[in-house]
Amino acid sequence: MLFTSGKSLNYPTQEVFDFFTAQYPIKSDVEVFHTDLTGEFALGFTEANGNEQFIQIDKQLSEYDYIVTLLHELCHVIQNESGIFNEELREDQAYHMEGILYDRWCASRQSGLAPVA
């Protein structure tokens, strides 16, 4: 289940989450917290706490950067659930997948069809 908190622009958080989970089911509850990460030198972070995962995303991103960052952080959610904790491997996989997933997201939106797994 997805929860959102903090102030954000009107970006398609739930739609991106639904698109992602149609391909990669997530067992955890996920909260996306929109916050100011200006001083953190990152666009987003993911923290796991048992069956709950907490994603922080910079609230000042463009829609493109927001969607790509959310997809990237959702990859980390799957990695947490799969027990992948090697930081270099995690980032390599997430950076690789964010581009593929963003292209799929765009294709699903242009086709007017619901995203398919």
N, C-alpha and C positions, 0 to 999 in steps of 0.2 A: 504494500500500500504506500502511496506517496502522500507526504505532507509538505506544505510549503510555509515558510515564515519569513519575516523581514519585509522591507519595502522593495519592490522590484518594478521594472517596466512590464508592460503587458505582453510578455513573451510566452510562447506555447509550451510551458513547462510540462503540463500534463500530457499533451500530445506527443512530445518528444519521449517522455517516460513510457507511454503506451507503445510507441513505435519500437523503442529499445526492447521492452519486455516481451513484445510479440516474437522477437528473435532470440532473446536471451532471458528466460524467466528468472526473476529475482525473488528469493524467498524472504529476504529481510524487509522490514519496514524502512523506508527511506524518507528522510527529511531534507529538503533543499532550503537552506537558509541564505537569503540575499543580504549581503553585508558589504562593507567597504574594505577591500583588501589592498588598497593602494600601497601601503607600506610593507606588504608581505612579499612582493616580487613574484606573485602567482595570481592566476585568474580563478583558481578553485582548489579546494582540499576535500578529501574524504577521510572520515574517521569511522571505525567500526567499534561497536559496543554490543557484543552478543548478537542478538537478532535485529539490532537496530543499526542503521548506518546514517551518518550525518554528513551531508555535503554542504560546504560553504562555497558560494559563488559571488564574485564581485558584482555588485548591483549596478555598476556603471558601464557594462559591456554593450557593444553593439549587438543586434540580434544574431548576426552570424557568429560572433565570438561567444555569445551566450550559449547557443545551441551546440557548437563544437565543444565548449568547455563542459557542458552538461553531459554530452555523450562520452567525453573523456573520463569524467568522474564516475559515470555509471559503469564504465569498464572496470574501474577500481572496485566498485561494489561487487561485481562478479568475481574479480580476482580475490577479494577478501573472502567471499563465500567458498571459493575453490582452494583456499589455502596457499595462494601465491603471494609471498611476502618479500621476495628479492626485489629491492627497489629499482635496480637497473632494468630487470626484466619487465617489471610492472609498467614503468614509463615507456619502454620500447613498444610493448604491446598496445598500451593505451594511445600513444601518439600514432601508431600505425592504424589502429582501428577507428580513431576519430574521423579520419579522412574518408575511409570507406563507408562508415555509417552516415556521415554527413551527405555523401553523394547519394546513398540509398534514400535518405530522408527527403532530399530535394526531388528525386525521381518519383517518390511516392506522392509528394505534394503536387507535382506537375501533372501526374496522370489522373489526379482527382480520385484515385482509388485509395481504399484503406491500405495501410502498409501491411505487407505479408511477410511471413517468416521465410 
